[in-house]
Amino acid sequence: MEGVRVATVLLMLSLVAAACCLSAAAADVDTIRLPSQDEVANQAGAEKRPWKCCDRAMCTRSIPPFCKCLDLLDRCPGCKDCRAEREHEADPESFVCHDVYRGAPGPNCSTNGDKVFADEATIVAAEEKKAAAAEAEKRPWKCCDDTLCNRAAPPTCRCLDTVDRCAASCRECVAAGSDPSRRVCKDRFHGWPGPKCSNNQ
C-alpha cells in the first residue's frame, strides 16, 4: 500500500513538471512581436518610388501614406501609368504620373513646392471629377432642362430643349416643329444628362 502511494506521488510530480514545461514552451510560441514604426517604414520603402522628387504630392493620412504626384512633366520614365494632360491650359503637352505609391512622397523638386495632404476619398473625388469632365466633352449639349432618359444606369438620354442654335458637339440639329427658327438636337447620349440650363442662369 505504501508503494502505491509513493508511485502515485511520483506520477503526480512528473505530471506537474511536464505541465510546467509545456506552458513555458507555449508561452514562447504564443509571443507575437508587433513591428516598430521603423520596420513598417522599411517595408514600405521596399517598393521603388515612381518619381525622384515631387512638388505637388497628394497623400492619405495613413502610416505609411499612399501618395500620388500631380507634377506636370515633360515625360515620366519611372512611371507605369503616365498620361498626357493635353487639356491643361498652362502646358498642353505635359504628362502626369498616375501611379499610387505606398510610402513617403520623397523630396521636393523645388523649395516652393506645396504638398496637399488628403484622405483617400479626396483622391477618388478628383478622379471622378476628371471622368465627369471627359463625359461632358462628349455630351451633345452643354446643359438641358427637358431631358428624356430611359431607366438604365447609366441611361440613354435625349434633350428636348428648343434652342437658338445647337451645341457644336450635336451631330443632328434640326428645326423645331413648333418654331422653325429654333433648333432641337436629335442626338441620343449614353450617359447622365448633365446640368440643367436653368441652374446656370
Backbone as ProteinMPNN parsed JSONL, in Angstrom:
{"seq_chain_A": "MEGVRVATVLLMLSLVAAACCLSAAAADVDTIRLPSQDEVANQAGAEKRPWKCCDRAMCTRSIPPFCKCLDLLDRCPGCKDCRAEREHEADPESFVCHDVYRGAPGPNCSTNGDKVFADEATIVAAEEKKAAAAEAEKRPWKCCDDTLCNRAAPPTCRCLDTVDRCAASCRECVAAGSDPSRRVCKDRFHGWPGPKCSNNQ", "coords_chain_A": {"N_chain_A": [[0.838, -1.209, 0.0], [1.933, 1.211, 0.817], [3.824, 1.478, -1.188], [2.239, 1.945, -3.421], [1.223, 4.473, -2.825], [3.557, 6.019, -2.905], [4.271, 5.706, -5.604], [2.08, 6.949, -6.802], [2.399, 9.597, -5.902], [4.865, 10.216, -7.097], [4.121, 10.006, -9.784], [2.272, 12.118, -9.954], [3.944, 14.299, -9.431], [5.644, 14.187, -11.661], [3.797, 14.702, -13.689], [3.035, 17.345, -13.055], [5.49, 18.644, -13.45], [5.812, 18.197, -16.2], [3.623, 19.644, -17.197], [4.355, 22.235, -16.48], [6.611, 22.579, -18.112], [5.45, 22.401, -20.642], [3.707, 24.655, -20.608], [5.571, 26.71, -20.462], [6.873, 26.409, -22.901], [4.72, 26.889, -24.601], [4.258, 29.538, -23.996], [6.474, 30.731, -25.126], [5.985, 30.199, -27.828], [3.553, 31.528, -28.344], [4.148, 34.213, -28.152], [3.905, 37.287, -29.702], [5.47, 39.581, -31.699], [5.031, 42.907, -32.399], [5.542, 44.924, -35.309], [7.874, 47.62, -35.352], [7.649, 51.228, -35.872], [9.786, 51.924, -37.517], [10.346, 49.498, -38.804], [7.988, 49.175, -40.269], [8.217, 51.368, -41.968], [10.514, 50.591, -43.362], [9.551, 48.34, -44.703], [7.669, 49.548, -46.363], [9.368, 51.067, -47.895], [10.489, 49.2, -49.561], [9.328, 49.059, -52.04], [9.92, 50.668, -55.127], [10.01, 54.165, -55.547], [7.977, 55.92, -57.905], [8.853, 58.375, -58.867], [11.564, 60.771, -58.803], [11.551, 63.152, -57.353], [9.068, 65.413, -55.981], [6.819, 68.083, -56.244], [4.086, 68.598, -55.972], [2.52, 66.713, -54.124], [-0.034, 64.37, -53.346], [-1.348, 62.891, -50.626], [-2.551, 60.222, -48.491], [-3.588, 60.189, -44.997], [-2.664, 58.02, -43.641], [-0.359, 55.643, -42.016], [2.141, 53.773, -43.307], [1.745, 56.525, -45.709], [-0.391, 56.667, -48.698], [0.489, 57.808, -51.802], [0.214, 60.174, -54.527], [1.778, 61.848, -57.26], [1.273, 64.961, -58.547], [2.653, 66.561, -60.292], [3.345, 68.418, -63.301], [4.93, 67.125, -66.097], [7.616, 66.783, -68.547], [8.117, 64.222, -69.395], [7.617, 60.937, -67.952], [9.56, 58.668, -66.99], [9.982, 56.586, -65.004], [7.495, 55.712, -64.342], [4.5, 53.732, -64.282], [1.915, 54.309, -65.157], [1.623, 56.699, -67.068], [0.228, 59.625, -68.16], [-0.894, 61.774, -70.799], [-1.584, 65.241, -70.409], [-3.238, 67.007, -72.038], [-5.3, 68.84, -71.958], [-4.592, 70.758, -70.169], [-4.23, 74.134, -69.601], [-1.955, 75.732, -69.105], [0.267, 74.213, -69.903], [0.008, 72.463, -72.563], [1.214, 70.142, -73.581], [2.052, 68.387, -71.574], [2.762, 65.807, -69.064], [1.397, 63.573, -66.574], [2.088, 61.519, -63.815], [0.199, 58.799, -62.871], [0.522, 56.808, -61.035], [0.076, 55.195, -57.855], [1.759, 55.392, -54.86], [2.986, 53.562, -52.112], [4.106, 54.903, -49.362], [6.367, 57.496, -48.125], [6.279, 60.639, -49.903], [8.718, 61.621, -50.78], [11.541, 63.861, -51.616], [11.096, 67.437, -52.267], [11.026, 68.866, -55.552], [11.523, 71.509, -55.95], [12.025, 74.382, -53.828], [9.701, 75.715, -53.414], [7.57, 74.04, -53.577], [4.288, 72.755, -52.976], [2.566, 70.647, -50.751], [-0.24, 68.608, -50.837], [-2.152, 67.252, -48.49], [-4.42, 64.718, -48.22], [-7.385, 62.716, -47.722], [-8.229, 59.327, -48.765], [-10.693, 59.492, -50.003], [-10.667, 62.009, -51.168], [-8.829, 61.7, -53.248], [-10.216, 59.848, -54.83], [-12.477, 61.399, -55.42], [-11.327, 63.401, -56.995], [-10.546, 61.91, -59.236], [-13.085, 61.077, -60.118], [-14.219, 63.547, -60.756], [-12.629, 64.305, -62.902], [-13.329, 62.279, -64.726], [-16.026, 62.915, -65.086], [-15.765, 65.393, -66.342], [-14.588, 64.611, -68.741], [-16.69, 63.123, -69.794], [-18.587, 65.145, -70.119], [-17.506, 66.557, -72.239], [-18.09, 64.887, -74.378], [-20.849, 64.894, -74.448], [-23.814, 65.768, -76.276], [-24.928, 68.271, -75.755], [-24.517, 71.268, -73.827], [-25.99, 71.886, -71.556], [-29.216, 70.979, -70.225], [-32.705, 71.348, -69.903], [-35.076, 69.927, -70.353], [-35.089, 66.767, -70.342], [-35.15, 63.445, -71.725], [-34.962, 60.309, -70.674], [-34.04, 56.816, -70.522], [-34.485, 54.021, -68.16], [-32.08, 52.859, -67.538], [-28.763, 52.358, -66.056], [-25.709, 53.61, -66.562], [-28.096, 55.92, -68.097], [-29.678, 56.178, -71.413], [-30.08, 59.153, -73.12], [-32.065, 61.925, -74.366], [-32.187, 65.367, -75.312], [-34.774, 67.596, -75.143], [-34.947, 70.312, -75.385], [-35.704, 73.408, -76.99], [-33.642, 75.494, -78.843], [-31.681, 78.448, -79.711], [-29.444, 77.879, -81.261], [-27.794, 74.759, -81.844], [-25.435, 72.99, -79.761], [-21.939, 72.726, -80.595], [-21.094, 70.103, -80.48], [-23.282, 68.582, -81.186], [-24.612, 66.308, -83.512], [-26.917, 65.906, -85.101], [-28.844, 68.354, -85.753], [-31.895, 69.856, -85.87], [-34.713, 71.731, -87.24], [-37.073, 73.09, -84.957], [-40.338, 71.782, -84.441], [-42.52, 73.386, -83.578], [-41.553, 75.958, -83.884], [-39.911, 76.978, -86.51], [-37.655, 78.621, -86.624], [-36.146, 78.038, -84.463], [-34.041, 75.508, -82.913], [-33.557, 71.919, -82.415], [-31.734, 69.368, -80.864], [-31.283, 66.173, -82.056], [-29.735, 64.094, -81.239], [-28.868, 61.096, -79.452], [-27.666, 60.29, -76.23], [-25.511, 58.199, -74.44], [-25.351, 58.126, -71.232], [-25.274, 60.177, -68.215], [-27.534, 62.969, -68.134], [-26.495, 65.484, -67.495], [-25.944, 68.965, -66.33], [-28.699, 71.22, -65.546], [-29.915, 73.853, -67.63], [-31.314, 75.974, -66.503], [-30.246, 76.148, -63.941], [-27.878, 77.424, -64.338], [-28.412, 80.019, -64.85]], "CA_chain_A": [[0.0, 0.0, 0.0], [2.859, 2.347, 0.875], [4.45, 1.571, -2.521], [1.263, 2.546, -4.345], [1.18, 5.916, -2.528], [4.802, 6.634, -3.41], [4.173, 5.719, -7.077], [1.087, 7.971, -7.166], [3.019, 10.908, -5.665], [5.875, 10.415, -8.148], [3.401, 10.24, -11.043], [1.708, 13.466, -9.905], [5.051, 15.256, -9.571], [6.114, 14.181, -13.058], [2.763, 15.387, -14.488], [3.144, 18.785, -12.778], [6.707, 19.119, -14.12], [5.549, 18.207, -17.65], [2.697, 20.757, -17.473], [5.138, 23.476, -16.397], [7.455, 22.688, -19.318], [4.578, 22.691, -21.797], [3.213, 26.034, -20.54], [6.692, 27.603, -20.798], [7.083, 26.332, -24.359], [3.593, 27.571, -25.252], [4.437, 30.984, -23.813], [7.453, 31.171, -26.123], [5.392, 30.117, -29.162], [2.454, 32.47, -28.491], [4.6, 35.6, -28.074], [3.849, 37.957, -31.005], [6.138, 40.881, -31.678], [4.499, 43.865, -33.363], [6.621, 45.675, -35.96], [8.05, 49.015, -34.952], [7.415, 52.187, -36.955], [10.921, 51.854, -38.435], [10.191, 48.306, -39.631], [6.913, 49.472, -41.224], [8.78, 52.282, -42.963], [11.431, 49.835, -44.206], [8.745, 47.507, -45.593], [7.092, 50.434, -47.371], [10.435, 51.534, -48.769], [10.943, 48.14, -50.454], [8.816, 49.403, -53.367], [10.654, 51.823, -55.656], [9.168, 55.331, -55.796], [7.913, 56.149, -59.357], [9.413, 59.685, -59.217], [12.736, 61.13, -57.996], [11.139, 64.229, -56.464], [7.694, 65.82, -56.262], [6.394, 69.341, -55.632], [2.649, 68.576, -55.687], [2.167, 65.36, -53.69], [-1.332, 64.184, -52.704], [-1.144, 61.702, -49.797], [-3.501, 59.914, -47.425], [-3.037, 60.438, -43.662], [-2.311, 56.747, -43.021], [1.065, 55.414, -41.784], [2.667, 54.799, -44.213], [0.703, 57.089, -46.567], [-0.471, 56.327, -50.113], [0.72, 59.113, -52.435], [0.295, 60.43, -55.964], [2.482, 63.095, -57.57], [0.491, 65.656, -59.577], [3.519, 67.469, -61.053], [3.313, 68.373, -64.762], [6.262, 66.718, -66.532], [7.863, 66.575, -69.978], [7.96, 62.778, -69.525], [7.735, 60.281, -66.637], [10.123, 57.363, -67.362], [9.887, 55.548, -63.982], [6.072, 55.594, -64.006], [3.776, 52.708, -65.043], [0.7, 54.91, -65.723], [1.973, 58.089, -67.418], [-0.826, 60.078, -69.08], [-0.789, 63.134, -71.335], [-2.554, 66.181, -69.86], [-3.316, 67.996, -73.119], [-6.301, 69.884, -71.688], [-4.063, 71.739, -69.217], [-4.025, 75.379, -70.342], [-0.605, 76.273, -68.93], [1.241, 73.415, -70.637], [-0.84, 71.463, -73.216], [1.97, 68.937, -73.947], [2.664, 67.865, -70.353], [2.35, 64.483, -68.615], [1.248, 63.38, -65.135], [2.188, 60.117, -63.386], [-0.988, 58.434, -62.101], [0.843, 55.718, -60.114], [-0.109, 55.427, -56.429], [2.936, 54.833, -54.185], [2.803, 53.349, -50.664], [5.288, 55.405, -48.671], [6.536, 58.956, -48.134], [6.391, 61.107, -51.293], [10.093, 61.953, -51.148], [11.919, 65.277, -51.549], [10.535, 68.396, -53.218], [11.905, 69.221, -56.672], [11.876, 72.909, -55.731], [11.753, 74.805, -52.449], [8.384, 76.343, -53.343], [6.516, 73.06, -53.814], [3.282, 72.654, -51.921], [2.028, 69.305, -50.629], [-1.648, 68.574, -50.485], [-2.45, 66.025, -47.775], [-5.853, 64.481, -48.297], [-7.726, 61.327, -47.486], [-8.431, 58.565, -49.995], [-11.916, 59.968, -50.642], [-10.329, 63.173, -51.995], [-8.208, 61.19, -54.472], [-11.298, 59.271, -55.634], [-13.315, 62.506, -55.898], [-10.602, 64.068, -58.086], [-10.644, 61.04, -60.413], [-14.471, 61.128, -60.59], [-14.421, 64.862, -61.372], [-11.974, 64.269, -64.209], [-14.147, 61.424, -65.598], [-17.239, 63.673, -65.416], [-15.386, 66.423, -67.31], [-14.39, 63.936, -70.027], [-18.023, 62.772, -70.291], [-19.255, 66.382, -70.537], [-16.982, 66.927, -73.561], [-18.729, 64.048, -75.387], [-22.295, 65.096, -74.424], [-24.205, 66.625, -77.414], [-25.426, 69.564, -75.28], [-23.812, 71.752, -72.635], [-26.937, 71.771, -70.453], [-30.539, 70.611, -70.741], [-33.795, 71.425, -68.918], [-36.126, 68.95, -70.659], [-34.416, 65.537, -70.764], [-35.939, 62.231, -71.846], [-33.984, 59.242, -70.45], [-34.567, 55.512, -70.124], [-34.234, 53.707, -66.757], [-30.796, 52.159, -67.374], [-27.752, 53.077, -65.27], [-26.179, 54.952, -66.925], [-29.201, 55.901, -69.056], [-29.542, 56.801, -72.731], [-30.91, 60.356, -72.993], [-32.23, 62.957, -75.394], [-32.542, 66.689, -74.791], [-35.897, 68.111, -75.933], [-34.95, 71.774, -75.365], [-35.582, 74.169, -78.243], [-32.584, 76.483, -78.614], [-31.373, 79.298, -80.864], [-28.577, 77.032, -82.085], [-27.32, 73.583, -81.113], [-24.021, 72.969, -79.388], [-21.061, 72.244, -81.67], [-20.955, 68.651, -80.366], [-24.502, 67.928, -81.679], [-24.449, 65.872, -84.908], [-28.185, 66.033, -85.835], [-29.537, 69.54, -85.265], [-32.999, 70.08, -86.82], [-35.642, 72.809, -86.89], [-38.133, 72.712, -84.014], [-41.637, 71.712, -85.123], [-43.394, 74.49, -83.204], [-40.945, 77.221, -84.301], [-38.82, 76.602, -87.427], [-36.468, 79.452, -86.438], [-35.372, 77.476, -83.349], [-33.449, 74.206, -83.233], [-33.583, 70.82, -81.444], [-30.712, 68.343, -81.113], [-31.904, 64.848, -82.074], [-28.762, 63.081, -80.802], [-29.054, 60.335, -78.214], [-26.401, 60.223, -75.487], [-25.465, 57.143, -73.438], [-24.714, 58.703, -70.049], [-26.129, 61.071, -67.448], [-27.85, 64.115, -68.992], [-25.714, 66.688, -67.164], [-26.616, 70.026, -65.568], [-29.83, 71.94, -66.141], [-29.583, 75.217, -68.067], [-31.933, 76.934, -65.579], [-29.387, 76.303, -62.773], [-26.737, 78.257, -64.707], [-28.836, 81.394, -65.131]], "C_chain_A": [[0.867, 1.249, 0.0], [3.526, 2.56, -0.482], [3.533, 2.223, -3.542], [1.197, 4.046, -4.127], [2.411, 6.625, -3.087], [4.749, 6.741, -4.932], [3.198, 6.799, -7.543], [1.666, 9.368, -7.009], [4.047, 11.207, -6.751], [5.217, 10.718, -9.503], [2.834, 11.655, -11.088], [2.795, 14.529, -10.079], [5.558, 15.325, -11.006], [5.107, 14.876, -13.976], [2.824, 16.897, -14.298], [4.352, 19.36, -13.492], [6.499, 19.202, -15.628], [4.637, 19.371, -18.027], [3.432, 22.09, -17.429], [5.982, 23.682, -17.649], [6.628, 23.049, -20.537], [4.085, 24.134, -21.778], [4.313, 27.022, -20.874], [6.944, 27.608, -22.288], [5.978, 27.055, -25.096], [3.73, 29.067, -25.136], [5.429, 31.521, -24.831], [6.844, 31.203, -27.518], [4.366, 31.218, -29.365], [2.887, 33.933, -28.442], [4.643, 36.196, -29.475], [4.493, 39.321, -30.872], [5.551, 41.76, -32.767], [5.644, 44.636, -34.0], [6.678, 47.101, -35.457], [7.751, 49.92, -36.134], [8.546, 52.134, -37.982], [10.804, 50.657, -39.362], [9.099, 48.506, -40.664], [7.438, 50.361, -42.337], [9.72, 51.54, -43.906], [10.675, 48.935, -45.174], [8.141, 48.352, -46.708], [8.146, 50.876, -48.367], [10.957, 50.476, -49.717], [10.462, 48.391, -51.882], [9.516, 50.665, -53.855], [9.68, 52.95, -55.979], [9.156, 55.645, -57.295], [8.498, 57.497, -59.798], [10.613, 59.969, -58.306], [12.392, 62.198, -56.974], [9.741, 64.671, -56.858], [7.363, 67.109, -55.521], [4.927, 69.303, -55.207], [2.219, 67.148, -55.362], [0.796, 65.367, -53.03], [-1.266, 62.854, -51.965], [-2.303, 61.489, -48.829], [-2.818, 60.162, -46.083], [-2.663, 59.146, -42.939], [-0.805, 56.662, -42.803], [1.368, 53.984, -42.229], [1.559, 55.334, -45.124], [0.701, 56.456, -47.961], [-0.438, 57.656, -50.864], [0.624, 59.052, -53.952], [1.064, 61.724, -56.144], [1.787, 63.755, -58.756], [1.318, 66.665, -60.367], [3.296, 67.296, -62.557], [4.742, 68.138, -65.252], [6.377, 66.672, -68.046], [7.716, 65.103, -70.325], [8.095, 62.17, -68.134], [8.228, 58.852, -66.842], [9.964, 56.263, -66.31], [8.459, 55.196, -63.612], [5.393, 54.53, -64.875], [2.562, 53.303, -65.767], [0.942, 56.403, -65.961], [0.987, 58.568, -68.475], [-0.584, 61.515, -69.521], [-1.909, 63.988, -70.746], [-2.722, 67.324, -70.86], [-4.314, 69.109, -72.844], [-5.8, 70.941, -70.728], [-3.659, 73.001, -69.974], [-2.583, 75.87, -70.27], [0.415, 75.53, -69.779], [0.5, 72.268, -71.321], [-0.118, 70.17, -73.594], [2.656, 68.324, -72.733], [2.082, 66.5, -70.003], [2.231, 64.477, -67.09], [1.331, 61.886, -64.856], [0.997, 59.796, -62.497], [-0.743, 57.222, -61.197], [0.531, 56.139, -58.676], [1.008, 54.679, -55.706], [2.671, 54.71, -52.688], [4.096, 53.724, -49.966], [5.351, 56.917, -48.754], [6.775, 59.441, -49.561], [7.799, 61.486, -51.719], [10.352, 63.447, -51.142], [11.177, 66.136, -52.569], [11.533, 68.638, -54.335], [12.363, 70.668, -56.537], [11.527, 73.279, -54.295], [10.36, 75.385, -52.303], [7.246, 75.349, -53.551], [5.537, 73.002, -52.66], [2.701, 71.253, -51.941], [0.577, 69.4, -50.189], [-1.909, 67.238, -49.806], [-3.959, 65.866, -47.738], [-6.127, 63.029, -47.975], [-8.017, 60.641, -48.812], [-9.674, 59.028, -50.736], [-11.632, 61.161, -51.546], [-9.695, 62.731, -53.308], [-9.277, 60.623, -55.394], [-12.17, 60.372, -56.225], [-12.651, 63.228, -57.068], [-10.68, 63.246, -59.369], [-12.059, 61.077, -61.001], [-14.766, 62.452, -61.292], [-13.81, 64.905, -62.765], [-12.775, 63.427, -65.202], [-15.419, 62.149, -66.023], [-16.943, 64.755, -66.445], [-15.197, 65.812, -68.689], [-15.728, 63.555, -70.642], [-18.747, 64.005, -70.812], [-18.778, 66.827, -71.914], [-17.673, 66.136, -74.659], [-20.226, 64.303, -75.49], [-22.71, 66.057, -75.542], [-24.778, 67.983, -77.02], [-24.646, 69.968, -74.039], [-24.677, 71.621, -71.391], [-28.298, 71.472, -71.044], [-31.568, 70.67, -69.626], [-34.816, 70.309, -69.109], [-35.478, 67.684, -71.216], [-35.397, 64.373, -70.818], [-34.945, 61.074, -71.792], [-34.694, 57.925, -70.154], [-34.125, 55.203, -68.694], [-32.926, 52.959, -66.529], [-29.851, 52.992, -66.513], [-26.375, 52.711, -65.823], [-27.251, 54.889, -68.019], [-28.77, 56.35, -70.45], [-30.548, 57.94, -72.768], [-31.011, 61.134, -74.293], [-32.555, 64.26, -74.694], [-33.602, 67.289, -75.702], [-35.971, 69.632, -75.937], [-34.932, 72.339, -76.787], [-34.64, 75.338, -77.972], [-32.383, 77.326, -79.868], [-30.447, 78.568, -81.835], [-28.031, 75.904, -81.226], [-25.85, 73.748, -80.748], [-23.207, 72.369, -80.53], [-20.913, 70.72, -81.644], [-22.184, 67.88, -80.853], [-24.344, 67.583, -83.162], [-25.728, 66.073, -85.726], [-29.016, 67.157, -85.225], [-30.608, 69.914, -86.287], [-33.88, 71.223, -86.332], [-36.715, 72.278, -85.945], [-39.472, 72.754, -84.73], [-42.522, 72.905, -84.826], [-42.869, 75.837, -83.7], [-39.737, 76.912, -85.189], [-37.552, 77.452, -87.272], [-35.584, 78.936, -85.295], [-34.984, 76.044, -83.668], [-33.627, 73.217, -82.085], [-32.494, 69.83, -81.838], [-31.362, 66.972, -80.999], [-30.958, 63.746, -81.588], [-29.229, 62.368, -79.548], [-27.684, 60.197, -77.55], [-26.48, 59.136, -74.434], [-24.653, 57.654, -72.251], [-25.685, 59.637, -69.356], [-26.328, 62.374, -68.208], [-27.104, 65.401, -68.668], [-26.529, 67.756, -66.477], [-27.796, 70.625, -66.314], [-29.41, 73.343, -66.513], [-30.136, 76.245, -67.096], [-31.082, 77.143, -64.324], [-28.215, 77.234, -63.05], [-27.119, 79.723, -64.934], [-28.776, 82.257, -63.882]], "O_chain_A": [[0.589, 2.217, -0.709], [3.766, 3.699, -0.881], [3.986, 2.959, -4.419], [1.123, 4.817, -5.084], [2.306, 7.703, -3.671], [5.143, 7.764, -5.491], [3.441, 7.48, -8.54], [1.46, 10.23, -7.864], [4.097, 12.323, -7.269], [5.686, 11.565, -10.262], [2.899, 12.321, -12.121], [2.602, 15.524, -10.777], [5.867, 16.407, -11.506], [5.496, 15.558, -14.925], [2.684, 17.651, -15.262], [4.27, 20.439, -14.079], [6.946, 20.154, -16.268], [4.847, 20.016, -19.054], [3.168, 22.975, -18.243], [6.068, 24.787, -18.185], [7.025, 23.877, -21.356], [4.046, 24.779, -22.826], [4.054, 28.055, -21.491], [7.196, 28.655, -22.884], [6.227, 27.747, -26.084], [3.367, 29.801, -26.055], [5.26, 32.627, -25.345], [7.133, 32.104, -28.306], [4.303, 31.797, -30.449], [2.061, 34.816, -28.671], [5.337, 35.675, -30.348], [4.101, 40.122, -30.024], [5.575, 41.389, -33.941], [6.615, 44.971, -33.323], [5.649, 47.713, -35.172], [7.614, 49.451, -37.264], [8.303, 52.28, -39.18], [11.111, 50.752, -40.55], [9.239, 48.069, -41.806], [7.142, 50.138, -43.511], [9.736, 51.811, -45.107], [11.084, 48.772, -46.323], [8.102, 47.927, -47.863], [7.855, 51.042, -49.552], [11.772, 50.778, -50.588], [11.123, 47.977, -52.835], [9.688, 51.619, -53.096], [8.647, 52.723, -56.61], [10.218, 55.641, -57.917], [8.626, 57.736, -60.999], [10.676, 59.474, -57.18], [12.885, 62.158, -55.846], [9.271, 64.345, -57.949], [7.595, 67.218, -54.317], [4.558, 69.905, -54.199], [1.636, 66.457, -56.198], [0.489, 66.262, -52.243], [-1.142, 61.802, -52.592], [-2.954, 62.442, -48.401], [-1.599, 60.328, -46.032], [-2.373, 59.175, -41.742], [-0.05, 57.485, -43.322], [0.894, 53.048, -41.586], [0.537, 54.67, -45.299], [1.662, 55.795, -48.355], [-1.252, 58.539, -50.592], [0.91, 58.029, -54.575], [1.014, 62.604, -55.284], [1.72, 63.179, -59.842], [0.758, 67.532, -61.039], [3.084, 66.183, -63.037], [5.659, 68.865, -64.869], [5.377, 66.54, -68.751], [7.25, 64.76, -71.412], [8.628, 62.812, -67.229], [7.425, 57.919, -66.867], [9.822, 55.098, -66.682], [8.237, 54.45, -62.658], [5.677, 54.434, -66.069], [2.216, 52.86, -66.862], [0.527, 57.25, -65.17], [0.91, 57.993, -69.561], [-0.137, 62.357, -68.743], [-3.04, 63.526, -70.598], [-2.389, 68.471, -70.563], [-4.208, 70.196, -73.414], [-6.496, 71.927, -70.484], [-2.836, 72.94, -70.887], [-2.046, 76.368, -71.259], [1.333, 76.146, -70.32], [0.368, 71.196, -70.73], [-0.781, 69.18, -73.903], [3.755, 67.786, -72.866], [1.064, 66.08, -70.552], [2.877, 65.268, -66.403], [0.726, 61.08, -65.564], [0.8, 60.45, -61.473], [-1.693, 56.663, -60.649], [0.702, 57.305, -58.318], [1.189, 53.478, -55.91], [2.185, 55.653, -52.064], [5.063, 52.963, -49.975], [4.497, 57.55, -49.376], [7.404, 58.739, -50.352], [8.051, 61.657, -52.912], [9.497, 64.225, -50.717], [10.697, 65.643, -53.589], [12.743, 68.62, -54.108], [13.466, 71.014, -56.961], [10.8, 72.545, -53.625], [9.874, 75.537, -51.182], [6.09, 75.749, -53.686], [5.917, 73.178, -51.502], [2.378, 70.722, -53.004], [0.223, 70.168, -49.295], [-1.893, 66.197, -50.464], [-4.683, 66.753, -47.288], [-5.212, 62.206, -47.954], [-8.048, 61.287, -49.859], [-9.717, 58.969, -51.965], [-12.279, 61.318, -52.582], [-9.976, 63.305, -54.36], [-9.26, 60.878, -56.598], [-12.563, 60.298, -57.389], [-13.324, 63.622, -58.021], [-10.858, 63.795, -60.456], [-12.228, 61.104, -62.22], [-15.474, 62.483, -62.298], [-14.391, 65.466, -63.694], [-12.898, 63.792, -66.371], [-15.854, 62.027, -67.168], [-17.764, 65.014, -67.325], [-15.589, 66.405, -69.694], [-15.903, 63.644, -71.857], [-19.443, 63.934, -71.825], [-19.549, 67.408, -72.678], [-17.834, 66.646, -75.768], [-20.831, 63.969, -76.508], [-22.038, 67.067, -75.751], [-25.089, 68.781, -77.904], [-24.171, 69.115, -73.29], [-24.186, 71.291, -70.311], [-28.517, 71.685, -72.236], [-31.355, 70.126, -68.543], [-35.364, 69.799, -68.132], [-35.334, 67.545, -72.43], [-36.357, 64.322, -70.049], [-34.176, 60.867, -72.73], [-35.799, 57.909, -69.61], [-33.46, 56.029, -68.068], [-32.687, 52.472, -65.424], [-30.096, 54.173, -66.267], [-25.905, 51.6, -65.577], [-27.31, 53.922, -68.778], [-27.655, 56.835, -70.647], [-31.729, 57.738, -72.485], [-30.171, 61.021, -75.186], [-33.131, 64.26, -73.606], [-33.364, 67.474, -76.895], [-36.944, 70.198, -76.434], [-34.243, 71.824, -77.667], [-34.812, 76.077, -77.002], [-32.851, 76.97, -80.95], [-30.626, 78.622, -83.052], [-27.83, 76.071, -80.023], [-25.126, 74.54, -81.35], [-23.728, 71.596, -81.334], [-20.636, 70.111, -82.677], [-22.144, 66.652, -80.929], [-23.99, 68.44, -83.972], [-25.65, 66.379, -86.916], [-29.794, 66.936, -84.297], [-30.292, 70.247, -87.429], [-33.808, 71.631, -85.172], [-37.204, 71.16, -86.109], [-39.721, 73.653, -85.534], [-43.21, 73.398, -85.72], [-43.653, 76.762, -83.915], [-38.656, 76.617, -84.679], [-36.485, 77.051, -87.738], [-34.428, 79.336, -85.167], [-35.532, 75.436, -84.587], [-33.822, 73.612, -80.935], [-32.35, 69.494, -83.013], [-31.932, 66.641, -79.959], [-31.351, 62.581, -81.534], [-29.896, 62.951, -78.694], [-26.671, 60.01, -78.225], [-27.403, 59.13, -73.619], [-23.422, 57.618, -72.264], [-26.792, 59.866, -69.845], [-25.4, 62.849, -68.863], [-27.083, 66.32, -69.486], [-27.668, 67.513, -66.079], [-27.885, 70.552, -67.539], [-28.63, 73.966, -65.793], [-29.509, 77.281, -66.875], [-31.174, 78.197, -63.695], [-27.618, 77.776, -62.12], [-26.255, 80.564, -65.181], [-29.098, 83.443, -63.936]]}, "name": "protein", "num_of_chains": 1, "seq": "MEGVRVATVLLMLSLVAAACCLSAAAADVDTIRLPSQDEVANQAGAEKRPWKCCDRAMCTRSIPPFCKCLDLLDRCPGCKDCRAEREHEADPESFVCHDVYRGAPGPNCSTNGDKVFADEATIVAAEEKKAAAAEAEKRPWKCCDDTLCNRAAPPTCRCLDTVDRCAASCRECVAAGSDPSRRVCKDRFHGWPGPKCSNNQ"}
